[in-house]
Amino acid sequence: MKKLNVTILDMQPIDPPVGGGRLRLMGLYSGLDRNIEATYVGSYDWRGPKFRQHKLSENLTEIDVPLSEAHFKAHDDLSARLGKGCIDSAFPLQGRLSEELIARACEEAKKADVVVFSHQWLFPFVAPVLDEEKQLIVYDSHNCEGLLRVGLLDDGTPLADQICRGVVRCEHELCHAADLILACSQEDKQSFITLYRVEPDKIIIVPNGVFTSRIGPLEDAAEKEALRRRLKISKPAACFIGSNYAPNVEAGRLILQAAEMLPQYQFILLGGVGDQFREIDAARYPNVIVTGFLEENEKIDYLHACDIAINPMLSGSGTNIKMFDFMAAGLPIITTDIGARGIENTNGRIYRLCDHSADSLAEQIQGLLGDQEQMLSLRKWGRLEAESRYSWERLSLGLGQTLVQKFDEKKNVTEKILMISTYPPEKCGIGAYAQQQVKYLRSHGAHVDVLAIRGNGKYHMELNTPEKILALKRFKTEYDRIIIQYHASFFYEGKDFMTRIKIHQAFTEVFRDNPNIEVVCHEILFPVDRGSTGEQYQQDLVENRYKCEKWKAVPLTIFHTETERTSFCEHLGIPCDPEQTKVILPHQYYVKARDIPQRQARAELGIPLDKKVFLCIGFIQPHKAFDQVAKAFTRMKDQKEKQFYMVGSLRLVYDETIQYLNLLQRYADTYPNIFLKSEFVSDELFDTWLIACDYVVIPYREIWTSAVLGRAKLFEKKCIARNVGGLKEQLEDGDLMFEDYGELPRLLKDL
C-alpha cells in the first residue's frame, strides 16, 4: 500500500518541543499513522543554528532551514521601528529574503499528497506550486492569528497597521484556499466563520493536548517530598508554565501581585516566561521561584512537586497547552475563562475559575488549598479528561485517519460544483436548504464550493447589479456544474425598472453562455399578475418579455412541486419540457442533524411525555400565520393534554415583524397551553423539536413550498398544512389539509 505523503510547513523548529506551537507540532504529527510519511519543513527565528534534518518519530522527519542574514537584518530594522519583535507576523512581508527556506518548502510541498500549513506564514510563497485539484490543502491554525496579532501589535501606527493587514490578508487567503481547517477550540472556529466568512462545514475542532503516556500524577508521597526538598519548595506551591510570549508575561505579572498577598504559599514560574522576571526583587518576592527554560524531565519534576496549577491568562487565542500538562499531571487547576478557552468544565469537575484580578486569584488559591475534597476531585477528573479527550497519542492517530479520508474523498471527486446562494450563518431558509444540498452532494463524491450572496463561502458577491451577474461567466471553465438557488429578492429587491431589465439581460447572457447551469426556483414574481394600469402596466409587459427570454435561456430549471412548474410554464409561455424543467422533492437532499428517541428530545426541551405537542417552527414572519394556530388553541382550554409551541427567531427585524412577535408573545403569556420559544434554531435544535412533537403545523398565508414540511418528513411526522402554493404535493397519506383558518379549531380538537 502506497503511503500518504504529508508535508507540514511552518517557520519554527519542532525539537525541542517547548512552547505551545512546537508542542502542538510534535503532538499532532509524530504519531499520525504507519501508512503516512510526514515531512516537516521549518526554520529558526533566531541567529546561529545550522541546517538540520533528523527523524522525530518513525514517520515524521524534521527539516530546518535557517533564515537568511538579510532576513534577520530586515527584521531588526522593522522591529526597531515597531518597538517589538515581529519576525513571524512580518513573514508575509519579508519571507522572500529567506530564499533557501522558501525553495525547500516548495520542493517538499510539490511532492506531497497533503500540504498542511501550521500557521499561515509560508502560504503566500508556496501557494503558486500547489495543485488544488490533486492535493489536499490543510490549515492547522494554532490561533485565529488575525485577531491575536492585531491585539498584540496594533498600536495605531501605519507600520503596525501594515503588518497586521498582512497577517489578516494571509490568513484570509489560506482559509479560503484550504480544503480543511483545524481549529483548536469552538471559539476559534467561530472567529474564522465571523471574521473570514468561512464555511462552518470545512472547520473541525482538533484541540491541543498532552502526551499522557509521558506525564502522569506522582502518587508516591516520599518521592514527592524528596523532589520538593531538591527543588527548594517548602510551602504549599502553585505553578505556572509559559514561554516568553506577551500574554504569558501578562499572566506572570498578575501572579506576582497574588504572591505578595499570599506569603504563606510559594509560586513557581516555569519556562521561558521567566526570562522577563529574572531581575525581580528577591526581598519583595521571597516566595517566588523563577526557573527559566526547562528540559521536559525538569518540567515534569516541578509539576510533580507542586500542589496546584494556576493559569490566570488575560489575553490570547486558541487553547492553552499548559492546561493539558496540568490535567495530565493530576494538578488541581485555577484558571481564568481565557486560560480555559476551548476546555469544557463538565459540572465544574475539571478546573476552578477566577476573575481577571489578583484579588480573585488569591482568593481562589486560598479556597482551593483549604478544600482537600475538591483538590482530590479535580485531580481525578482532570487526569481522566486528559486521557479521554486530550491525549496527543489519540489526537494524532485520529488526525491521520481524517487526512487519509479527506484525501481519498478529494481524489475520488466525481464532479466540481459551484453553489450560488445565501448561506449560513445568514439567517435564511434558502441558505439552510443550500447547505443541506451541499452536504448531500459532498457525501456523494462531489467537490462543492459556495459563492455566498450573503453568508459564508469560498466566494462572496451580492449579485444585485448586471456587472456582478455577468462576472459569473468566469466560472464556466472552473466548474462542471453551477447551481443557483433563486429567489427574486436576492437579485432585484429595490431596483428600478431599467436596472431590473439590465439584470434580466445579464442573466440571459450568462445562461446562454453556459449549458451546465441549474436554477432551483424558490419563488418567482410574475409582474403582469399584480393588476397594474397605465405606464406601470406597460413596464410590466416589457419586463415580462425580458423575464421570459431569461427563463427560456436557463439550461435546467428545478421546482419542488408540479404545481409550481405548471404555473411557471403557463405564465411565461415555456413548454414543460422535462429536459429543461424538472421537479425534485424539497427534502431529497435533507440529512438528519440529530436522531434521538422522542423521550430524550422531550427531556432536553422540558416537554412532558404525556402531552400531545403541536409545533410551528422556523423564522417568525407574519406570512407564516403562527398566530392563526395560537388563536385556534385559545378555544381548546378544556383539552389540557394538548400543547402548542411556536419556535424560531426573527429573520428580518423591523416594526411589522416586532409587532408580530409581540402578538405571539401575548398569546403565550395569556394561555397556559401556548408557548413561544423565541431563539435562533440550529440544525441540531431544529431536529430536536421535530422529534419531540407529534404534529407539525404549516399554516402559511402564502408560500411556494415548505422546507419545514420537507424536513418533518425525514422524521415521518404527521403534518397539518393549509392548501396554499405547492404544499398539497408535499403531503403524504395521514397528513391533514385545510383551506380556511376557520377550520383549524375543529380540526385540532378532533386529533
QUIWOPE-V368273 format. One line per field, one symbol per residue. burial: b if it has 9 or more other C-alpha atoms within 8 Angstrom, else e. A space follows every 10 residues. Layout:
burial: ???
This chain:
burial: eeebbbbbbb bbbbeeebeb ebbbbbbbbb bbbeebbbbb bbbbbeeeee eeeebbeebb bbbbbbbbee bbebbeeebe ebeeeeeebb bbebbeebbb bbebbbebbb ebbbbbbbbb bbbbbbeeeb eeeebbbbbb bbbbbbebbb eeebeeeeeb bebbebbbeb bbebbbebbb bbbbbbbbbe bbbeebbbbe ebbbbbbbbb bbeebbbeee eeebbebbbe eebeebbbbb bbbbeebbbb bbebbbbbbb eeeebbbbbb bbbbeeeeee eeeebebbeb bbebeeeebb bbbbbbbbbb bbbbeebbbb bbbbbbbbbb bbbbbbbbbb bbeeeeeebb bbbbebebeb bbebbeebbe eeeebbbbbb bbbebbbeeb bbbebbbbbb bebbebbebb eebebbbbbb bbbbebebeb bbbbbbbbeb bbeebbbbbb bbbbbbbbeb bbbbbbebbb ebbeebeebb bbbbbbbbeb bbeeeeeebb bbbbbbbbbb bbebeebbbb bbeeeebbee eeeeeebbbb bebbebbbbb eebbbbbbbb bbbbbbebbe ebebebeeeb bbbbbbbeeb eeeeeeeeee bbbeeebeee bbbbbbbbbb bbebbbebbb bbbeebeeee ebbbbbbbbb beeeeebbeb bebbbebbee eebbbbeeee beebebbbbb bbbbbbbbbb bebbbbbbbb bbbbeebbbb bbbbbbbbbb beeebbbbee eebbbeeeee e
